[in-house]
Amino acid sequence: MPSAIITILDNPSDEDHRAILNPLLAFNDAQTGDDGYEQIAIMLKNEAGNAVGGLWAKLYYDWLFVELLFVPENLRGEDFGTRLLTQAEQIARQKTCIGIWLDTFSFQAPGFYEKNGYERFGALKDYPKGRERIFFRKVF
């Protein structure tokens, strides 16, 4: 009979992470087939060509997940956020995704996503305390 012990690591390594991640991914693939994982980056660069913000996303299971979206304060109000989302939506449609999902904090930009046609589908209250983490999606 197999047995194991539970060990708490204060400073886990990348190898520890892979020891959990790799068998989990193998299990998922066995259940669903290839997830089609792909990373997407749409960068904002200044005149010198240096990255100053942009959108970072992951495509898998026929959805595009926007992991990061940042527009520097000096560029806000110039429609860069909407343009980044529009580009991500075009990529997602080209790759025959069902839709896009993302999360944001209540102190970030929930109104921005709603203005761009995203629907709130969940929230985690008191994350961080007194605020919430909000989940949005746009189904094509």
N, C-alpha and C positions, 0 to 999 in steps of 0.2 A: 504494500500500500504506500503510495507516494506521500511524503510529508514536506512541510516547509516551515520556516520561521518568519515572523514579521520583523523587519529591521527598519528603523527610522534613520534616515541620513540627513545630517545637518547641511552638508554641502555636496549634493548629488552631482555626478559627472555626466558628461555627454554619453558615455557608455551606459550609465544607469538609465538614462532617458531612452536610448535605443533598445535596451533590454525589455522595456515596456512597449515602446512604440512599434517596433518591427513585428512582433507576434500579433499585436492588435491589428496592424494593417493587413497582415497575411490572413487573419480571421475575417476581416471585413471584405477583402477581395474574394475569399472563398464564398461568402454569402451573396455578394452583389456583382462580382466581376470587376474588371478594371475601373477604377474611379476616374480616370482621365485627368489626373492631377497635373496642373500647369500653373506657374506663377506669372502674374501680369504686373508690369510697372508702367505707369504713365507719369513722367517726371515734369516738374516745373523747374526751369533753369533760368538763371539771371543772364544778363548780357555778356558776362564773362564765361558763360557756359557751366557755371557751378550749380549743382542741384540745390534748390531752396525749399522744395516741397513736392507734392504730387499725390498719387494714388497707388497703393500697393494692394494687389488682390490675388486670390487663389481660386482657381477654377477646378472644381471636382464635383462628382455626382450630379452633373448637369446644372449646377448652380455656380454663379460667381459670387464669392464672398469678399467684400471690401474689408480688408484687415486694417488699413491705414489710409487716412485722407487728411492732408495738411496743406493749408494755404497760409503763407506768412501774413502777418497783420498788415504790412504795407501793400499787399496785393489784394486784400479783401475788398469786396464791393465792386470788383471789376469782372465778375462772372467766372472767375477761374474754377471755383468749386463746381459750379454747374457744368462747365465745359469738361472738367475731369470726369464727372459722373456720366455725362453724355457719351464720352469716348469709351468708358467702361461698358456702358449699355450696348454700344455698337459692337464692341468686341464680343460680349456675351451673346448677342443675337447671331453674329457670324459663326460662333462656335455652337450654335443651336442650344443654348442654355434655356432652362425653364424661366429663370429670373435671376435677380440679384438680391442678396441679403447683407446686412451689416448691423453693427451696434454702435451706439454713441452714448455719452453720458448726458444727463439733464443739463449740465453746465456747459456743454459743448454746443451742438447745433441741431437739436431735434427739429426745430422749425424749418431749417434749411432742407432737410430730407423730405419733410411733408410737402414743402413748396415744390419739390422736384418729383412729386408723385409717389413717394414711398409711403407704405402703410405700416403703422405700428402693429406688431403682432405679439409683443410681450415686453415685460419690464421686470427688473430685479430691484426692488425697493431697498433703501439703505445700503446702496453700493455705489459710492462710499456713503457712510452714515449721513443721513439727512438728504441724500440725493438719490438718483436711480440710474441704472444702466438700461437703455431702451433699445429694443430690437426692431428693425425695420426690414421690409422686403418690397420688391417690385416684381410682380409676376408679368411676364410678357404675354 
